């Protein structure tokens, strides 16, 4: 059983599903119920609505609230086959997969990490604090620095770069660095 679970997780990919506006939660709930009823938990592993926090200020009072990062979209981690495709496509409120209808395109690993639906610790698994890295894009492109720390929640890395004779800490996205 454990071996099959490993294979199942490796075979699953994240897909983006388009929904009617305001139906994201209903789609998620309906899909979860259909998956449970049909015993397909090993094929449709996770359903998420990416959310972000923001500060709402009214009459001088600030409150932290949540909103959908991508209104009308739901993310599904699944093994794509005829049965799972049919279940998703026939969930009430779903207008279709993002990508060609006959063969939906899964998100790349980089896109999944940017959306924050996986553990970002995996992302920096090959890097260590004190390691020398090169910046490959952005304003510090081609500069070399040393990793100071990681911010796993935001998929960011703090790198000390020598500029004008002094070390300066800069925060970079995970996709802006490579090993030197």
TAFEN-V970425 format. One record per helix or strand. SS is the DSSP state (H for helix, E for strand). FROM is the first residue (numbers start at 0). TO is the last residue. If there is no record, write none. Layout:
[[SS	FROM	TO] [SS	FROM	TO]]
This chain:
[[H	1	10] [E	12	18] [H	23	37] [E	43	47] [E	50	57] [E	60	67] [E	72	77] [H	81	88] [E	93	96] [H	108	114] [E	131	134] [E	143	150] [E	155	162] [E	165	172] [H	173	175] [E	176	178]]
